Amino acid sequence: MTTLVTGATGTVGRRVVEQLLERGEHVRALTRDPARAELPAGVEVVRGDLEDPASLESALDGVTGLHLITFGGALFAPLETGEEILALARKAGVRRVTVLNGGGETPMEAAVRASGLAWTVVMPVEFMANALEWAPGVKAESVVREPFVGRLSAMVHEADIGAVAAVALTEDGHGGQVYLITGPQALTVGDKVAAVAAARGADIELVGLTEEQALESWRANGMPEDVIGFLIGVYRDTPPEGRTVTDTVRKVTGRPARTFAQWADEHAEHFRAGA
């Protein structure tokens, strides 16, 4: 059996590939540029573009499981090609499909839900990998500057997102499910900074920014206004699902969710000066 992973070079897509390989599955990875994919040995890398459904026809040959994302292209616009892609999937004999939730209703997710296939929505909260945004400041100055430092986040390890998707793509019993995926702890910004400091073996100063200072900094760095608006909203008033721990990872995979301390240990070199 073959599983096709789209968005395979993204933060989550790479982990879906990795977790499928660990389960002994044959993985086919779709990317617009196979030469730059840098995926593990044993992965069948094929060219394709979710904005061009016809490019997936041959990639779907022999596929039983399909992982989809909801945004595409250089500007990450919502994909409008879901119905065509799912029609090709049904024609190819795909049995199971997972879709990575895009933070709200999207045409692709709607098409997946209406596909008639055994679908699973994978809905993670904040990625632990978002902490990599701190790496330049930590390496240069041993400083993290953030607003709303007391906010809680039940952030999730990307490998756990991949693991949940891999189970849903290869086992029965997950059709029609929406899996909200979190880590095992709700952490403040200070908690996360302390974990990164411990992992890299050197102190990090946490500087709390006012909302106005954060806005000024983000705009100076060229962050789009829609992204700024989203961040301010979720940072100022994190929704309950973003700060409430679930046991989805354990229920689906049979093992506990990875901690942020584990993530920090795995990525410690990103935060060490001279690394």
C-alpha positions, 0 to 999 in steps of 0.5 A: 500500500502507498500513502501520498503526502502533499505538503511533504516539505512543510513543517508538519508534512515532513513529520507525516512522512517520517512517522509513516516510514517508522510504521513501515509504510511506502511513502510517496511525497508530492512537491513542486520541486523534487530536487529541493525536497531533501526527504529521507531515503526510501521516500518516493518523491514526485512532482505535483502541485495542488493548484493543478489537480491534473498533476496529481493523477499519476501521483495517485496511482496505487495510493490508499491513503492521502494527506492533504493541506488546505493552502498552496502556492507562494502566497499560501492562499486557500486551495480551491481545487479540493473537489477535483482532487478528491474526485481523482482520489476516489477514481484512484481507489484512495480509502483514507484521507487526512487533512491538516486544518488551516485554522478555520473553514476552508474549501479543501477541508469542506471537500474532504468532509464531503468526499465520501471517503474515510476522512480525518481532520487533523487540528493541531494547536500552536506548533512547538517549532514556532519557538524557532523564531526566537533563535536569532535573538537568542544566539545573538543576545541571549534574549527573547522579546515577546508580548503577553508573556503570561499567556498559556499555550498547550503547544504540540510537537510536530512529530505528534501531529505526524504520528496522529495523521499516520495512524489515521492514514493506515488504520481503520476506525478514524473516519469522520473524526476531528482530532484536536491535538495538543502537547501534554502541558499548558505553558507560559512564554516564560516556561518555554524560555526556561526550557530552551535555556536549559537545553542550550545550557545558558541563560536567556533573558525574557523581555516582555513587550507591550502590545504597541511595542509588539506591533511596531516590531512586527511591522518593522520586520514586514509582517503582513497586517492580517498575520499581525491581527491574527497573532494579537487576537490569539495572544491577547485572548487565547481560545480555550482549545489553544490552552487546554490539554487533550489526550488525543495523542495517547488515545490515537497513537498509544503513547504520551505526547512529547513535551516542550522540554523534549523539543527543546533538547532536540533543537538546542543547537539552533539556540547556541551562539556560533552554531 
